[in-house]
């Protein structure tokens, strides 16, 4: 029996965040908005662009995180 028989086939992307990162003090102590910014940045990684990840205020607004001030505070 095929283990993937009931799964949908697709080429959707996903963001991989290791458990060690999610359980670290650096992440568990993040404010909610900063964690969401982290996830949005992680979702941009495609295997070749590490170090070249960015996010704009319009992406933050679309994601429902808040204002550009919230973005800058979260990045700091």
DACOR-V772065 format. One record per residue. N is the residue number from 1. RES is the residue in three letters. PSI is psi as a letter, one per 30 degrees, with the letter a starting at -180 (NA if undefined). OMEGA is omega as a letter, one per 40 degrees, with the letter a starting at -180 (none if undefined). Layout:
n: [N/N]
res: [RES/RES]
psi: [PSI/PSI]
omega: [OMEGA/OMEGA]
//
This chain:
n: [1/2/3/4/5/6/7/8/9/10/11/12/13/14/15/16/17/18/19/20/21/22/23/24/25/26/27/28/29/30/31/32/33/34/35/36/37/38/39/40/41/42/43/44/45/46/47/48/49/50/51/52/53/54/55/56/57/58/59/60/61/62/63/64/65/66/67/68/69/70/71/72/73/74/75/76]
res: [UNK/UNK/UNK/UNK/UNK/UNK/UNK/UNK/UNK/UNK/UNK/UNK/UNK/UNK/UNK/UNK/UNK/UNK/UNK/UNK/UNK/UNK/UNK/UNK/UNK/UNK/UNK/UNK/UNK/UNK/UNK/UNK/UNK/UNK/UNK/UNK/UNK/UNK/UNK/UNK/UNK/UNK/UNK/UNK/UNK/UNK/UNK/UNK/UNK/UNK/UNK/UNK/UNK/UNK/UNK/UNK/UNK/UNK/UNK/UNK/UNK/UNK/UNK/UNK/UNK/UNK/UNK/UNK/UNK/UNK/UNK/UNK/UNK/UNK/UNK/UNK]
psi: [k/k/f/g/e/f/k/k/k/l/h/k/l/l/k/j/j/k/e/e/e/e/f/l/e/e/e/f/g/k/l/e/e/e/e/e/e/e/e/e/e/e/f/f/k/g/f/f/g/k/f/h/k/l/k/l/e/e/e/e/e/e/f/g/e/b/l/f/e/e/e/e/e/e/e/NA]
omega: [a/a/a/a/a/a/i/i/i/a/a/i/i/i/a/i/a/i/i/i/a/a/a/i/a/a/a/i/i/i/a/a/i/i/i/i/i/a/i/i/i/a/i/a/a/i/a/a/i/a/i/i/a/i/a/i/i/i/i/i/i/a/i/a/a/a/i/i/i/i/a/i/i/i/i/none]
//
